[in-house]
Amino acid sequence: MVLLDDEWLNYCKFDTIVVVEIPKALLLRQTFKRMWNKKYGLSHQWDDSNAVRKFLCNKEGDKHSIKLLTNKSYEEWDATALCKFTLYAQSFATRDSKGDLKTLDELYIKPRGPNPSGQFHSSVISANGNIDETYALAIDQLRLLRNWCSHSTRAKMDKKTFDRFVKLAKDAFKALSVNTDDIDAIVNSTGSAHAEAQTCDMRFFFFSPIHRIERSGNQMTSKRRWSRSKPVLLLGISNISSIQQRRVAS
């Protein structure tokens, strides 16, 4: 038995949102496919075929790193790859006011410069109603939230920070037209301050093979090595089981 205080429980819950929800297939893959079909659907509908992935590869410059990704199904792409093919993709580049081609990141993220409200976007909804800008901001917000967890060296989160981060994640999900019920299930999951704990590796195995694979490389292993030895709570097992069942049913 391990004594876990409320701030540790908050951190565990938010890290679970990052582990389970942000990298999951439904979120970024649906967004990528929606964006792709909006731009190329008439001539190159996204069907995950070799032909359409080769077309994407050519659009992105036919580099070795791009070939490695486009040679396999987009169902195998991780969150980093999906960010590469949305925020930083030449495929979705648009001409700016000077007529220069700019990626979504160059058009909508970089020009904002340092964020006065902190490291996250205060809003992910385009003030001009530009759906591409909204998608870019929402995807970048999720990237920032994942990075925060990856770089965190303290497994504690006070209630104010927890509530703020959950709202940021839910707002991004909604902007991408993704249901937030699973986030609510994690937030509302029950956990005792004297709950039986599992190791992070066990929790990663249970929750997210994709996230575990991403963390197995040298860079990620280095950043999160401490997490693998610290005991953390396997939160709300019945609630998480229902999430898994809903995902299989869908």
C-alpha positions, 0 to 999 in steps of 0.5 A: 500500500502506498500513500498518495495525496490529492496532488499526486492523484491529480497528476496521475489522472492528468498523466492518464489523459495524456497516456490514453486520450491524446495519442489515441487513434480516434483523435489525430487520425480523424483530424488528419483524414478530415483535413486531407479529404477537404483539400485533396478529396476530389482527386486523392481521397484518403483511403490509406492505400499505398498510392495515396501515401506515396502522393503524401510522401511526394508532397512532403519532399520524399525524404527518408524519414517521410518514406519510413512513415508513409511506407506503413499504414497511417494506423501505425503513425504515432502522435508525433508523426501525426503532428508532422503530417498536420502542423508541419506538413507541406501538404497543408501549406497555404499562401500567406498575404505575401504569396509565400507557402507556409505550413499551419505552424508557420501561419498560425502558431509561430506568429503568435510569439510568446504566449502572455498567459503561459506556455499554452494557448489561451484559446484554440478557436480562431477569432476569424472563424478559420477552421484551419487555424482552429485545427492548428491551435487545437493540435498544438495545444495537445502537443504542448500538454503532452510535452508538459508531462514528458518534461515534468520532474514532479509528480504533483499537480494542485487542484487549480492546475489540474482543473486548468489543464483538463479544461485545455485538453477538453477545449482542444478535443471539442475544437477537433469535434472529438467527444470528451466523455472519456476524459470526464470518466478519468477525471471522475474516477475514484481513488483512495488516498490509501489505494493499492499502487501499480508501477508506471510500466504496468499502467503504460502496459494496461493503458496505451501500447502506442505511448509505451512504444513512444517512450521506449526510444532513447530520448523519451526514456531519458526524459521519463526514466523517473516515472518508471520507478515511481509507484502510481495509482491505477485509477478507476479500473472499472471506469477505464475498462468501460472506456476500453469497451466503448472504444472496441465497440466503436 
